[in-house]
Amino acid sequence: MAQQNRPHIMLASLTLAGASRYPSALGHLVRTAALAAYLANVLELDDAEQERIYLVAPVHDIGKLGIPDDVLFKPASLTDAEHEIMQRHSNIGADLLAGTADPLLQMAASVARHHHEHFDGSGYPDGLAGEGVPLAARIVAVADAFDAMLEPRVYRPGMPEDNALQALADQSGRYFDPAVVDCFLKNVSRVRRIRAATEDLVQQYGDVSGVIRFYGGRGQSPGFFRHIQAL
């Protein structure tokens, strides 16, 4: 196995592990990644950075493997103590990913740690604000929040799309980077196409084959990454 393939294989394996937490988890993880890569494209990041964001975004919540089921799947509001337990997933995920000097895995660790930081500094775990939050984490935060709002969870139904878009607009500059939100809101029709195409990938191929197709192989650019760029 070529050395350059190992980070991709590790990320793919962790994505499958994260997808095991609940039945629809994989769809959320890869839709978040596809949307984040698209936002990176609209923000005119270079191709290599867009691809890195695409590759690392599916493991942003890998730390939830360390959260007890009675907290993660509680069908009601969390207590303050339970919120504290839930928030640990950011550091757990970063610790899982940070044990290597590989730049891609270091980026994955950064996104896992910081995707719940808020633009106004009110987030966790470090209370970073503005451009102090790594750009990749700011991008993933918007993609993650939008897709999560639309997805039914044990404690609430899925939100109508218009409500989710309004929530992004309302929290722009508070929770979310306003430049990222602006790009998102100006391109909703493409966001819909990308979410639909990613969901088709999961439905057609299932978890294992879907993840393999998402990540590609032999150190080459993932074919699905190129597909969403062309949508």
Backbone as JSON, one array per atom type, in Angstrom:
{
  "sequence": "MAQQNRPHIMLASLTLAGASRYPSALGHLVRTAALAAYLANVLELDDAEQERIYLVAPVHDIGKLGIPDDVLFKPASLTDAEHEIMQRHSNIGADLLAGTADPLLQMAASVARHHHEHFDGSGYPDGLAGEGVPLAARIVAVADAFDAMLEPRVYRPGMPEDNALQALADQSGRYFDPAVVDCFLKNVSRVRRIRAATEDLVQQYGDVSGVIRFYGGRGQSPGFFRHIQAL",
  "N": [[0.85, -1.2, 0.0], [0.67, 2.13, -0.93], [2.39, 4.82, 0.66], [1.2, 7.37, 0.48], [-1.47, 6.78, 0.28], [-2.42, 6.07, 2.74], [-3.48, 8.03, 4.65], [-5.95, 8.62, 3.37], [-7.2, 6.11, 3.5], [-7.38, 5.76, 6.25], [-9.11, 7.89, 6.9], [-11.38, 7.13, 5.45], [-12.0, 4.74, 6.79], [-12.56, 5.69, 9.36], [-14.75, 7.27, 8.75], [-16.63, 5.31, 8.09], [-16.79, 4.12, 10.61], [-17.88, 6.24, 12.09], [-20.32, 6.38, 10.8], [-21.64, 4.26, 11.83], [-23.01, 4.96, 14.09], [-25.72, 5.77, 14.01], [-28.63, 4.97, 11.95], [-28.91, 6.79, 9.69], [-26.55, 8.14, 9.59], [-24.31, 8.15, 7.81], [-25.24, 9.39, 5.46], [-25.61, 12.05, 6.37], [-22.95, 12.73, 7.06], [-21.48, 12.57, 4.61], [-22.96, 14.26, 2.96], [-22.56, 16.68, 4.29], [-19.81, 16.95, 3.85], [-19.67, 17.14, 1.03], [-21.11, 19.52, 0.6], [-19.47, 21.29, 2.03], [-17.12, 21.19, 0.51], [-18.08, 22.29, -1.85], [-18.71, 24.91, -0.97], [-16.13, 25.77, -0.37], [-15.16, 25.89, -2.95], [-16.77, 27.97, -4.05], [-15.85, 30.03, -2.49], [-13.45, 30.36, -3.63], [-11.12, 28.98, -2.91], [-8.03, 27.23, -3.44], [-7.72, 24.36, -5.67], [-6.53, 22.15, -4.39], [-6.95, 22.67, -1.68], [-9.72, 22.69, -1.57], [-10.2, 19.99, -2.09], [-8.96, 18.8, 0.11], [-10.62, 19.7, 2.2], [-12.98, 18.42, 1.47], [-12.18, 15.75, 1.89], [-11.64, 15.57, 4.64], [-13.91, 16.45, 5.99], [-15.99, 14.47, 6.46], [-15.29, 13.25, 8.88], [-15.75, 14.98, 10.92], [-17.37, 14.73, 13.17], [-16.39, 12.52, 14.5], [-15.68, 12.14, 17.12], [-18.03, 11.62, 18.47], [-18.23, 8.95, 18.78], [-17.3, 8.48, 21.27], [-19.24, 9.34, 23.01], [-21.75, 8.65, 25.37], [-24.58, 6.51, 24.69], [-26.98, 7.19, 26.01], [-26.88, 9.89, 26.22], [-26.27, 10.85, 23.63], [-28.44, 9.95, 22.15], [-30.67, 10.86, 23.45], [-34.1, 11.45, 23.71], [-35.02, 14.09, 24.18], [-34.59, 17.42, 25.55], [-31.23, 18.21, 26.5], [-29.7, 18.16, 29.73], [-27.72, 20.6, 31.58], [-25.42, 19.31, 32.47], [-25.37, 17.12, 30.74], [-25.06, 18.44, 28.31], [-22.43, 19.3, 28.63], [-21.12, 16.85, 28.55], [-21.75, 16.08, 25.91], [-20.4, 18.06, 24.48], [-17.81, 17.26, 24.69], [-17.18, 15.76, 22.5], [-15.83, 17.13, 20.53], [-13.13, 17.49, 21.38], [-12.49, 14.81, 21.81], [-12.66, 13.76, 19.19], [-10.64, 15.27, 17.93], [-8.41, 14.36, 19.33], [-8.36, 11.67, 18.53], [-7.56, 11.94, 15.92], [-5.19, 13.34, 15.85], [-2.75, 12.11, 16.24], [-0.59, 11.95, 14.46], [1.81, 13.22, 12.1], [0.91, 13.74, 9.61], [-0.25, 16.03, 7.19], [-2.91, 16.1, 6.18], [-4.41, 14.61, 8.04], [-3.9, 16.14, 10.27], [-5.3, 18.44, 9.56], [-7.87, 17.34, 9.56], [-8.1, 16.8, 12.29], [-8.11, 19.41, 13.29], [-10.51, 20.43, 12.2], [-12.35, 18.7, 13.4], [-12.0, 19.47, 16.06], [-12.71, 22.2, 16.07], [-15.18, 22.78, 14.83], [-17.43, 23.56, 16.17], [-16.9, 26.03, 17.19], [-17.84, 29.46, 17.47], [-18.5, 32.32, 15.42], [-18.63, 34.67, 16.85], [-17.22, 34.08, 19.1], [-18.48, 32.63, 21.09], [-18.6, 29.88, 21.08], [-17.44, 26.41, 21.39], [-14.55, 24.18, 21.65], [-12.72, 26.09, 22.57], [-13.42, 28.76, 22.53], [-12.78, 30.38, 20.34], [-12.73, 33.1, 17.95], [-14.05, 34.84, 15.06], [-11.67, 35.19, 12.44], [-9.91, 33.75, 13.84], [-10.87, 31.23, 14.14], [-10.19, 28.28, 12.42], [-10.36, 28.34, 8.85], [-11.34, 26.12, 7.39], [-12.86, 24.82, 9.36], [-14.79, 26.76, 9.83], [-16.16, 26.7, 7.42], [-17.08, 24.01, 7.31], [-18.74, 24.11, 9.53], [-21.0, 25.6, 8.7], [-22.02, 24.02, 6.59], [-22.5, 21.62, 7.97], [-24.37, 22.43, 9.96], [-26.59, 23.25, 8.42], [-27.33, 20.87, 7.02], [-27.81, 19.19, 9.2], [-29.99, 20.45, 10.39], [-32.03, 19.92, 8.57], [-32.32, 17.21, 8.79], [-34.12, 14.59, 10.36], [-33.99, 14.0, 13.85], [-33.62, 12.09, 16.94], [-34.69, 13.65, 18.91], [-36.18, 15.62, 17.71], [-38.18, 16.64, 14.84], [-37.2, 16.83, 11.33], [-36.28, 20.03, 9.99], [-38.12, 22.36, 7.98], [-36.83, 23.4, 4.79], [-36.83, 26.21, 4.21], [-36.96, 27.31, 6.78], [-34.52, 26.43, 7.83], [-32.71, 27.78, 6.18], [-33.34, 30.39, 6.91], [-32.52, 30.31, 9.56], [-29.73, 30.08, 9.27], [-29.23, 32.59, 8.11], [-30.07, 34.25, 10.2], [-28.2, 33.67, 12.18], [-25.84, 34.44, 11.09], [-22.7, 35.91, 11.42], [-22.89, 35.69, 14.12], [-23.06, 32.85, 15.12], [-21.96, 31.84, 12.77], [-19.57, 32.3, 10.09], [-19.99, 35.21, 8.3], [-19.28, 35.56, 5.6], [-19.15, 32.98, 4.57], [-21.78, 32.1, 5.0], [-23.1, 33.92, 3.32], [-22.19, 33.11, 0.77], [-23.37, 30.57, 0.75], [-26.17, 31.14, 0.89], [-26.57, 32.48, -1.48], [-26.43, 30.54, -3.34], [-28.34, 28.49, -3.3], [-29.77, 26.79, -5.02], [-27.81, 25.18, -6.22], [-26.8, 24.01, -3.95], [-28.96, 22.37, -3.25], [-28.87, 20.55, -5.41], [-26.4, 19.32, -5.0], [-26.72, 18.12, -2.48], [-28.74, 16.29, -3.14], [-27.44, 14.68, -5.07], [-25.42, 13.54, -3.53], [-26.89, 12.12, -1.64], [-28.05, 10.28, -3.37], [-25.77, 8.78, -4.01], [-25.25, 7.46, -1.58], [-27.65, 6.0, -1.25], [-27.64, 4.39, -3.51], [-25.28, 2.85, -3.35], [-24.8, 2.1, -0.72], [-23.27, 1.8, 2.6], [-20.45, 0.84, 2.76], [-19.5, 0.54, 0.02], [-20.32, 3.03, -0.86], [-18.74, 4.8, 0.65], [-16.2, 4.05, -0.29], [-16.41, 4.9, -2.96], [-16.79, 7.59, -2.48], [-14.33, 8.4, -1.39], [-12.5, 7.54, -3.32], [-9.58, 6.02, -4.89], [-6.2, 4.65, -4.9], [-4.63, 6.93, -4.52], [-5.58, 8.91, -6.17], [-7.56, 11.77, -7.26], [-10.75, 11.85, -5.77], [-13.42, 10.47, -7.61], [-16.08, 11.24, -7.15], [-15.84, 13.72, -5.99], [-15.0, 15.28, -8.14], [-17.3, 15.05, -9.61], [-19.27, 16.45, -8.09], [-18.22, 18.98, -8.29], [-18.86, 19.6, -10.87], [-21.57, 19.88, -10.95]],
  "CA": [[0.0, 0.0, 0.0], [1.51, 3.32, -1.03], [2.33, 5.67, 1.84], [0.28, 8.49, 0.3], [-2.86, 6.33, 0.36], [-2.8, 5.7, 4.1], [-4.43, 8.97, 5.27], [-7.27, 8.43, 2.77], [-7.78, 4.88, 4.02], [-7.75, 6.01, 7.64], [-10.3, 8.75, 6.91], [-12.51, 6.32, 5.01], [-12.33, 3.81, 7.86], [-13.2, 6.45, 10.43], [-16.08, 7.66, 8.27], [-17.5, 4.13, 8.28], [-17.01, 3.97, 12.05], [-18.83, 7.27, 12.47], [-21.62, 6.06, 10.21], [-22.27, 3.18, 12.59], [-23.66, 5.47, 15.29], [-27.19, 5.7, 13.82], [-28.83, 4.49, 10.58], [-28.76, 7.77, 8.62], [-25.37, 8.96, 9.87], [-23.42, 8.31, 6.66], [-25.78, 10.42, 4.58], [-25.29, 13.37, 6.92], [-21.51, 12.99, 7.02], [-20.98, 12.83, 3.26], [-23.61, 15.47, 2.45], [-21.82, 17.79, 4.88], [-18.52, 17.07, 3.16], [-19.89, 17.63, -0.34], [-21.48, 20.93, 0.69], [-18.3, 22.05, 2.45], [-16.22, 21.3, -0.64], [-18.68, 23.24, -2.76], [-18.52, 26.25, -0.42], [-14.72, 26.1, -0.57], [-15.04, 26.26, -4.36], [-17.38, 29.29, -4.24], [-14.96, 30.98, -1.83], [-12.27, 30.43, -4.49], [-9.93, 28.33, -2.4], [-7.41, 26.48, -4.53], [-8.28, 23.02, -5.85], [-6.0, 21.22, -3.4], [-7.61, 22.95, -0.41], [-11.09, 22.2, -1.71], [-10.19, 18.53, -1.97], [-8.65, 18.45, 1.5], [-11.83, 19.92, 2.99], [-13.86, 17.31, 1.09], [-11.71, 14.49, 2.46], [-11.64, 15.55, 6.11], [-15.19, 16.83, 6.59], [-16.84, 13.38, 6.98], [-14.91, 12.8, 10.23], [-15.83, 16.11, 11.86], [-18.07, 14.29, 14.38], [-15.93, 11.19, 14.89], [-15.63, 12.1, 18.58], [-19.29, 11.13, 19.04], [-18.05, 7.55, 19.15], [-17.0, 8.44, 22.69], [-20.35, 9.89, 23.79], [-22.68, 7.57, 25.75], [-25.84, 6.47, 23.95], [-28.08, 7.84, 26.71], [-26.76, 11.33, 25.96], [-26.32, 11.1, 22.19], [-29.75, 9.61, 21.59], [-31.73, 11.25, 24.37], [-35.21, 12.02, 22.93], [-35.5, 15.29, 24.88], [-33.52, 18.4, 25.75], [-30.16, 17.8, 27.39], [-29.4, 18.96, 30.9], [-26.43, 21.27, 31.48], [-24.36, 18.29, 32.62], [-25.35, 16.34, 29.51], [-24.44, 19.3, 27.3], [-20.98, 19.26, 28.85], [-20.66, 15.56, 28.02], [-21.85, 16.13, 24.45], [-19.37, 18.95, 23.94], [-16.51, 16.58, 24.7], [-16.9, 15.06, 21.24], [-14.86, 17.9, 19.73], [-11.78, 17.14, 21.8], [-12.29, 13.37, 21.58], [-12.38, 13.59, 17.78], [-9.32, 15.83, 17.63], [-7.39, 13.46, 19.89], [-8.31, 10.48, 17.69], [-6.98, 12.25, 14.61], [-4.0, 14.18, 15.94], [-1.56, 11.36, 16.6], [0.29, 11.78, 13.3], [2.25, 14.48, 11.52], [0.37, 13.89, 8.26], [-0.99, 17.3, 7.11], [-4.34, 15.9, 5.96], [-4.99, 14.2, 9.3], [-3.84, 17.31, 11.15], [-6.44, 19.27, 9.2], [-9.06, 16.66, 10.06], [-8.15, 17.02, 13.74], [-8.49, 20.8, 13.51], [-11.94, 20.58, 11.9], [-13.07, 18.0, 14.46], [-11.92, 20.25, 17.3], [-13.18, 23.6, 16.03], [-16.38, 23.04, 14.02], [-18.47, 24.16, 17.02], [-16.56, 27.4, 17.56], [-18.75, 30.44, 16.88], [-17.81, 33.49, 14.87], [-18.57, 35.71, 17.88], [-16.42, 33.62, 20.24], [-19.31, 31.99, 22.11], [-18.65, 28.43, 20.88], [-16.54, 25.55, 22.17], [-14.08, 24.1, 23.05], [-11.69, 27.08, 22.91], [-13.92, 30.13, 22.48], [-12.15, 31.14, 19.28], [-13.66, 34.02, 17.3], [-13.69, 35.42, 13.76], [-10.68, 34.47, 11.66], [-9.17, 32.85, 14.72], [-11.38, 29.88, 13.87], [-9.66, 27.84, 11.12], [-11.33, 28.52, 7.77], [-12.01, 24.85, 7.07], [-13.87, 24.58, 10.39], [-15.9, 27.71, 9.59], [-16.91, 26.2, 6.26], [-17.78, 22.79, 7.71], [-19.79, 24.47, 10.49], [-22.2, 26.02, 7.98], [-22.55, 22.85, 5.88], [-22.98, 20.68, 8.99], [-25.57, 22.94, 10.61], [-27.72, 23.22, 7.49], [-27.77, 19.5, 6.77], [-28.36, 18.65, 10.45], [-31.31, 21.02, 10.63], [-32.99, 19.27, 7.7], [-32.38, 15.78, 9.07], [-34.81, 14.24, 11.61], [-33.2, 13.43, 14.94], [-34.49, 11.44, 17.92], [-35.29, 14.64, 19.8], [-36.93, 16.62, 16.95], [-38.33, 16.34, 13.41], [-36.41, 17.66, 10.43], [-36.78, 21.39, 9.81], [-38.32, 22.76, 6.58], [-35.65, 24.06, 4.23], [-36.9, 27.65, 4.37], [-36.62, 27.63, 8.16], [-33.09, 26.22, 8.0], [-32.03, 28.9, 5.52], [-33.54, 31.58, 7.74], [-31.68, 30.16, 10.74], [-28.37, 30.45, 8.86], [-29.19, 34.04, 7.95], [-30.21, 34.88, 11.52], [-27.0, 33.44, 12.99], [-24.66, 34.93, 10.38], [-21.96, 36.87, 12.23], [-22.94, 35.25, 15.51], [-22.51, 31.5, 15.11], [-21.33, 31.47, 11.51], [-18.83, 33.28, 9.31], [-20.95, 35.81, 7.37], [-18.87, 35.37, 4.2], [-19.53, 31.61, 4.2], [-23.24, 32.08, 4.92], [-23.49, 34.66, 2.13], [-21.97, 32.21, -0.37], [-24.37, 29.51, 0.82], [-27.51, 31.63, 0.59], [-26.62, 32.92, -2.87], [-26.27, 29.38, -4.23], [-29.19, 27.45, -2.73], [-30.17, 25.8, -6.02], [-26.72, 24.21, -6.35], [-26.77, 23.26, -2.68], [-29.96, 21.31, -3.37], [-28.39, 19.53, -6.36], [-25.29, 18.59, -4.39], [-27.28, 17.24, -1.44], [-29.46, 15.19, -3.81], [-26.47, 13.77, -5.7], [-24.72, 12.81, -2.48], [-27.83, 11.16, -1.1], [-28.14, 9.2, -4.37], [-24.58, 7.94, -3.86], [-25.44, 6.6, -0.41], [-28.77, 5.09, -1.48], [-27.32, 3.44, -4.57], [-24.14, 1.97, -3.07], [-24.73, 1.7, 0.68], [-22.22, 2.4, 3.41], [-19.06, 0.52, 2.42], [-19.21, 0.92, -1.36], [-20.5, 4.48, -0.97], [-17.54, 5.46, 1.2], [-15.1, 3.81, -1.23], [-16.59, 5.8, -4.1], [-16.61, 8.96, -2.01], [-12.91, 8.69, -1.18], [-11.65, 7.18, -4.45], [-8.53, 5.06, -4.59], [-4.87, 4.73, -5.52], [-4.04, 8.27, -4.42], [-6.12, 9.8, -7.19], [-8.67, 12.6, -6.82], [-12.0, 11.08, -5.75], [-14.29, 10.76, -8.74], [-17.29, 11.92, -6.74], [-15.44, 15.11, -5.78], [-15.05, 15.93, -9.46], [-18.71, 15.06, -10.02], [-20.01, 17.55, -7.47], [-17.7, 20.25, -8.84], [-19.46, 19.84, -12.19], [-23.03, 20.03, -10.85]],
  "C": [[0.88, 1.24, 0.0], [1.3, 4.19, 0.2], [1.29, 6.78, 1.69], [-1.18, 8.09, 0.38], [-3.33, 6.17, 1.8], [-3.71, 6.72, 4.77], [-5.83, 8.83, 4.71], [-7.96, 7.19, 3.35], [-8.2, 5.06, 5.47], [-9.01, 6.86, 7.72], [-11.54, 7.97, 6.47], [-12.95, 5.35, 6.1], [-13.04, 4.52, 9.0], [-14.58, 6.94, 10.02], [-17.06, 6.51, 8.44], [-17.79, 3.9, 9.76], [-18.04, 4.99, 12.54], [-20.23, 6.99, 11.97], [-22.35, 4.97, 10.98], [-23.09, 3.67, 13.77], [-25.18, 5.47, 15.18], [-27.45, 5.49, 12.34], [-28.59, 5.51, 9.48], [-27.48, 8.58, 8.73], [-24.51, 9.18, 8.62], [-23.94, 9.38, 5.72], [-25.44, 11.81, 5.07], [-23.81, 13.69, 6.76], [-21.04, 13.34, 5.61], [-21.7, 14.02, 2.61], [-22.91, 16.71, 3.01], [-20.51, 18.03, 4.14], [-18.67, 17.63, 1.76], [-20.26, 19.11, -0.33], [-20.29, 21.79, 1.1], [-17.32, 22.24, 1.3], [-16.76, 22.31, -1.65], [-18.5, 24.68, -2.26], [-17.06, 26.69, -0.56], [-14.46, 26.52, -2.01], [-15.59, 27.66, -4.6], [-16.5, 30.37, -3.6], [-13.61, 31.11, -2.54], [-10.99, 29.97, -3.8], [-9.33, 27.5, -3.52], [-7.91, 25.04, -4.53], [-7.81, 22.05, -4.78], [-6.69, 21.43, -2.05], [-9.07, 22.5, -0.45], [-11.14, 20.69, -1.49], [-9.87, 18.1, -0.55], [-9.88, 18.61, 2.39], [-12.84, 18.8, 2.72], [-13.47, 16.02, 1.81], [-11.84, 14.44, 3.97], [-13.02, 15.8, 6.73], [-16.02, 15.65, 7.1], [-16.48, 12.91, 8.39], [-15.03, 13.92, 11.26], [-16.47, 15.71, 13.18], [-17.59, 12.94, 14.89], [-15.85, 11.05, 16.41], [-16.92, 11.63, 19.22], [-19.25, 9.64, 19.32], [-17.8, 7.42, 20.65], [-18.09, 9.01, 23.58], [-21.35, 8.78, 24.12], [-24.0, 7.67, 25.0], [-26.95, 7.24, 24.67], [-28.03, 9.36, 26.61], [-26.96, 11.6, 24.47], [-27.72, 10.9, 21.61], [-30.9, 9.97, 22.53], [-32.86, 11.93, 23.6], [-35.84, 13.23, 23.62], [-34.32, 16.23, 25.02], [-32.48, 17.87, 26.74], [-30.08, 18.72, 28.61], [-28.06, 19.66, 30.7], [-25.28, 20.27, 31.57], [-24.24, 17.46, 31.35], [-24.78, 17.15, 28.35], [-22.91, 19.26, 27.42], [-20.4, 17.95, 28.32], [-20.68, 15.58, 26.5], [-20.72, 16.96, 23.84], [-17.98, 18.31, 23.92], [-16.18, 15.95, 23.36], [-15.88, 15.81, 20.39], [-13.43, 17.53, 20.1], [-11.48, 15.66, 21.59], [-11.91, 13.13, 20.12], [-11.0, 14.1, 17.4], [-8.22, 14.91, 18.14], [-7.26, 12.18, 19.05], [-7.51, 10.72, 16.41], [-5.59, 12.87, 14.68], [-2.71, 13.43, 16.2], [-0.61, 11.1, 15.45], [0.67, 13.15, 12.77], [1.69, 14.7, 10.12], [-0.49, 15.15, 8.16], [-2.49, 17.12, 6.94], [-5.03, 15.5, 7.27], [-4.92, 15.31, 10.34], [-4.99, 18.27, 10.85], [-7.74, 18.65, 9.69], [-9.21, 16.87, 11.55], [-8.59, 18.44, 14.06], [-9.97, 21.02, 13.27], [-12.77, 19.89, 12.98], [-13.1, 18.83, 15.74], [-12.71, 21.55, 17.23], [-14.48, 23.83, 15.28], [-17.56, 23.54, 14.85], [-18.01, 25.48, 17.65], [-17.55, 28.34, 16.86], [-18.0, 31.68, 16.45], [-17.67, 34.6, 15.91], [-17.81, 35.28, 19.13], [-17.19, 32.87, 21.3], [-19.34, 30.46, 22.01], [-17.66, 27.68, 21.74], [-15.68, 24.73, 21.2], [-13.19, 25.26, 23.48], [-12.16, 28.52, 22.88], [-13.22, 30.99, 21.45], [-13.19, 32.01, 18.57], [-13.12, 34.46, 15.95], [-12.71, 34.56, 13.0], [-9.73, 33.66, 12.52], [-9.64, 31.42, 14.63], [-10.83, 29.44, 12.52], [-10.75, 27.88, 10.04], [-12.05, 27.23, 7.45], [-13.1, 24.54, 8.09], [-15.05, 25.52, 10.23], [-16.78, 27.25, 8.43], [-17.72, 24.96, 6.64], [-18.92, 23.11, 8.67], [-21.09, 24.84, 9.79], [-22.83, 24.81, 7.28], [-23.17, 21.85, 6.86], [-24.29, 21.15, 9.59], [-26.78, 22.86, 9.68], [-28.23, 21.8, 7.3], [-28.39, 18.89, 8.03], [-29.75, 19.19, 10.72], [-32.38, 20.32, 9.78], [-33.25, 17.81, 8.07], [-33.16, 15.52, 10.36], [-33.82, 13.64, 12.61], [-34.15, 12.86, 16.0], [-35.23, 12.45, 18.78], [-36.09, 15.71, 19.07], [-37.13, 16.14, 15.52], [-37.36, 17.2, 12.59], [-37.08, 19.01, 10.21], [-37.06, 21.64, 8.33], [-37.13, 23.57, 6.07], [-35.69, 25.57, 4.43], [-36.53, 28.08, 5.79], [-35.13, 27.48, 8.42], [-32.29, 27.35, 7.36], [-32.16, 30.18, 6.34], [-32.67, 31.51, 9.0], [-30.23, 30.51, 10.43], [-28.25, 31.96, 8.75], [-29.22, 34.74, 9.3], [-28.94, 34.77, 12.35], [-25.71, 33.85, 12.28], [-24.0, 36.04, 11.19], [-22.0, 36.57, 13.7], [-22.33, 33.86, 15.62], [-21.6, 31.27, 13.91], [-20.62, 32.64, 10.85], [-19.78, 33.9, 8.28], [-20.57, 35.63, 5.91], [-19.28, 33.98, 3.71], [-21.05, 31.52, 4.05], [-23.72, 32.8, 3.66], [-23.32, 33.81, 0.88], [-23.04, 31.12, -0.41], [-25.72, 30.01, 0.35], [-27.66, 32.1, -0.85], [-26.62, 31.74, -3.85], [-27.13, 28.2, -3.77], [-29.56, 26.4, -3.77], [-29.06, 24.76, -6.23], [-26.55, 23.39, -5.08], [-27.75, 22.11, -2.74], [-29.47, 20.19, -4.28], [-27.3, 18.68, -5.73], [-25.78, 17.65, -3.29], [-27.98, 16.04, -2.08], [-28.49, 14.19, -4.42], [-25.74, 12.94, -4.66], [-25.62, 11.77, -1.84], [-28.02, 9.99, -2.07], [-26.96, 8.24, -4.26], [-24.77, 6.95, -2.72], [-26.53, 5.56, -0.67], [-28.42, 4.02, -2.5], [-26.28, 2.41, -4.13], [-24.06, 1.5, -1.63], [-23.48, 2.23, 1.37], [-20.81, 2.12, 2.89], [-18.72, 0.97, 1.01], [-19.36, 2.43, -1.57], [-19.29, 5.24, -0.46], [-16.35, 5.26, 0.27], [-15.21, 4.75, -2.43], [-16.4, 7.26, -3.7], [-15.14, 9.32, -1.92], [-12.03, 8.36, -2.38], [-10.56, 6.21, -4.02], [-7.24, 5.37, -5.31], [-4.32, 6.14, -5.56], [-4.56, 9.26, -5.42], [-7.23, 10.66, -6.6], [-9.95, 11.79, -6.85], [-12.91, 11.48, -6.9], [-15.53, 11.53, -8.35], [-17.01, 13.39, -6.44], [-15.5, 15.88, -7.09], [-16.5, 16.03, -9.94], [-19.45, 16.24, -9.4], [-19.5, 18.91, -7.93], [-18.42, 20.61, -10.13], [-20.98, 20.07, -12.12], [-23.46, 21.49, -11.05]]
}
